[in-house]
Amino acid sequence: MTKPTNPYAEAYAGFLRQTAEHELVVLRDNGVYRHLRLRKPGTRIWSWDVVTWPGHLVTCGDIADGYMFARKHDMIEFFHLPSGRCDTYSDGAPRLGFRYWAEKLCGDRSAEIKEYAPDVFLQHVHDTLHEHQTLSEEAIAEIRQDDPAEADRVVQRRELLLDNAKLHAETEHEAREWLQQSEQLDVFGEDAGWEWDLKDYDIHFRYACYCIDLAVRLYHETEVRAQVSTVVKLARKVIPRKLKAVDLGRRWKERVAVRKVRSAAARVGIKLLPSPRRPPPKSQE
């Protein structure tokens, strides 16, 4: 299955470049009370901290500064995206739920973390034309079957609308004014000028989400490594004991079998030679 294109590919690529050498430092790890720091060794540029306590998570630092989220008792688990269930874009970026995460911000910050986005405006225009009764590609194909010349005129009108939309996409004010012009009212309707949401989450909030995602992933990787190390140490202690117990059990069974054979041989008058003595096992230091 083809993965979708990342609409924030440029921002994510920049984030990866700036954090390629970052390391996780666990300053505190006591239940849900945690203090994690991510930084490139030797500098605090592009560094950030993630602090959690029951029901809350805060980011602060050179980037991702000043965001507080509240939802579950363990906020690290809330933001944890298991590898098997984490969707990614075609460039490998995680498909984070910016809108869902924004809903968990403390305080009324929904307007503060969004800004006008020309791409969102142009997508609205494209989507409307895609569903339009006469300007959609499907409608144009039907017109072309009966009147190719008319189809060409409709195509020109569609292309002109798209080109003009791009020319008026620089600011939100300009985009909304363009939508209210009579030529556009016939296509997009009277409500588009004020009803369309032309904003998207700003780069600072998206970076904060990327920071949280990276911190949580590295923290869980550290936990997994610690668990594996514990299991290996335990195995090194337990396995030799188990093997020794197995060896002792096997020797006991051999001795019992030998006694039975000697007893049966003695009953019929056969005298067997004594079994050779085994050398004592080497001590394991």
N, C-alpha and C positions, 0 to 999 in steps of 0.2 A: 504493500500500500504506500502510495506517494505521500510524503509528509508535507505539510503546508509551509509556505515561505514565511520567514520571520518578518513581521512588519517593523520590528525594532532591530533589525540585523546590524545596522551601523552602530547603534548605541551599545549593543551587546558585544560586538567585536572590539569596540573601544574599551569596554570594561575588562574583557579578557586580556588585552594588551597591558593595561595598567596593573593588573593583579596577578600576572603570570608567575611572579616570584614570591607571592605572599605565603606566609606560614601562619598556622594557628597556634596561639599561645593560650592555654587554659589557666587563667588566673584564679578561678574559683570553680569548684564543681562539687556542690553539696546538695544532692537532691535536685529540686527545681531552682535552687539558688546557684546561678552560674554567672561567671564573668569571662567572656571569650574575647580575645583580641586577634585581629588579622592585620598583618603588616609585612612589608618587605623588610628583611633584616637590615638594620642600620639607618632606617628612616621612618618618620611617621607620615610622610606624604602618601596620600591615598590609603591611609589606614583607618580602621574603625573598630569600635567595641560593640559587643552585643551583651546586654545584661538582662537576666531574667529573675523573676521572683514569682510566687504563686499568682497565676492569672495574667501576668504582664511580661512584655518584652520591650526593651528600649534599645535604639541604636544611637550612637554618638561617635564623633571623630572628625577626621578631615573630610570625609564624605559620609553620606547617610546620617547626617547629624539632626537630632531632634525629633525622631519618630517614636511614638509609643503605641503599642498594640495591646489589646486586651481581648481574650476570648476563653481559652481553656486553662485549666490548672497548670499544665505543662505546655508552655508556649513553644518550646523546641519541638515537641511532638506535633503541635498544630502546624508548624511550618515544614515539617519533615515530609518530603515527597519520596516514598520508596521507589527504588530504581525500576521495579517491575510495573509500577503504576504511574510513573512520571512520563507524560507525553513530551515530545521534543519537536522542535521545528527542523527543517531540512538542514540548517547549519549547526544542529546539535544543541541549540539553546533550549533551556527548559520553558515549557509553556506555562508560565506563572499566572495565577489568577489575580491580576492586578486589581480588578474591580472588587473581587471578594475580599482580598487582603485590605483594600482601602476602607471597606465597611467596618473593619476591626480597629481602625485608628481611633485613639482617644481624642475627644473633642470634635467639634464640627469643622472638619478640615477638607470635606469633599470638594469644595470650590477652590480651596487654596492649592491643592495638589494637581489641579488640571489647568490646561491652557489651550488656547486656540491652536488647532492643527490643520494646516492646509490639506493634508492627505485625507483627513476625515471629511472635510467639505467636498473634495473631489470624489470621494467614494460615495457620498450621498447622491451626487449628481449622476454618477455612473449607474448606481443601483436604480435610480428613478427611470433613467432612459432604458435600462435593461427590461423594465416591466411596463414601459409605456405602450399604449395601444397602437400607435403608428410609428414610433421612433425606435422601438426595440429591434434587434437583429432578426428576430423571428418574424415580426410584422413586415419588415422590409423584404424578407425572402418571399413572403406571400404576395406582396405588391409586385415584386419583380416578375412573378409568373404571368401577370396580366398586363402590366405596364412598366417595362424596364426603364423608360425615361422618367416616370414618376418616382420609381425606386431610387434612381440616381439623385433626384432632387431631395428626397427624404434623407439620403445618406449625407449629402452636403449640409443639410440643416443640422443633422445630428453632430457631425464633425465640427461645425461652427459653434454649436452650443458647448461642446467639450473644450474647444480652444478658448472661447471667451471665459469659461469657468476658470481655466488655468490663469488667464490674465487678471482675474479679479479675486484670486485666492490668497493674496499676500497677507491681508488682515481680515479679521472677523467682520469688522464694520463694512469693509468693501464687499465681502462675500454676501452679506445679508442685504446690502443695498442692491446688488446685482440681481438677487433673487426676487426683489420687489419690483423690478422693471417689468413693463407690460409684456415684453417679448418672452420673458421667463415665466410669468404668471400662468400663461396658457399651458405650459409644460409641467411646471413643478407645483402649481397651486398656490393659493394665497397664504396657506399656513406655513409653508416651508421656510419663509424668511425669519420666523420667530420660533417655530416648533423644532427645527433640526438642532440637535446637539452637535456642535462643531468642535468640541473640546476633547482632548485626550490627556492621559496622565503625563505630567512633565518629566523631564529627564532625571530630576533629583529624586522623585519618588520611585521611578523605575530602578535607578541605581540602588536605592535603599532596599528594594525587594531583591535585587541581584545579590547585594551584600548579605542579606539574611539567608538567602538560599545557599550561598557558598559557605557561610559560617556553619549552618546546620549540617550540610553535607560533610564538611571536614570534621566536625565534632562527632558525627556518627561513625565516620571512618576510624577516628581515634578510639572510640568505644569498641568497635569491632576488633581492631588490632589488640587492644588490651584484653578482650575476652579470649581471643585466639592464644595470646601469650600465656594467659592463666591456664587454659586447657592443655597447652604443650607442657608447661611446668608440672601440672598434675599428672599428665600421662607419663612423664619421665620418672615420677616417683612410684606410680601405681603399677605400671606395666611390668617392671622387673619383679615386683612382689608377686604379681599374678603369675608370671612365667615360672618363678621359683616354686610357687604353690602347685602349679600344674606338673612341674618336674618331680616334685616330691610325691604327688599322687600317682604318677606313672610308675615311679620306682616301687612304691608300696604294692601296686597291682602286680608288678613283675615278681616281687618276692613271694607274694601269696601264690602266684601261679607255679613258681619253682618248688615251693613246699608241697603243693598238691602233686606235682609230677614225681618228686622224690618219695613221697608217701606211697603213691601207686606203684612205683618201681620196687620199693622195699617189700611190699606185700607179695610180689611174685618172685622175690629173691634176687633182684638186680640192684647192684650197688653202683650208684653214679658218682663220678668225680666231683669234688667240691667246685662251686662256681668261682671264677676269678674275681678277685676284689677290684672294685672300681677306684680309680684315684679320687681323692677328695676334690670337690668343686673349687675352682679358683675364686677367691674373694673379689667382690666388686667394690672398688674404692670410689 
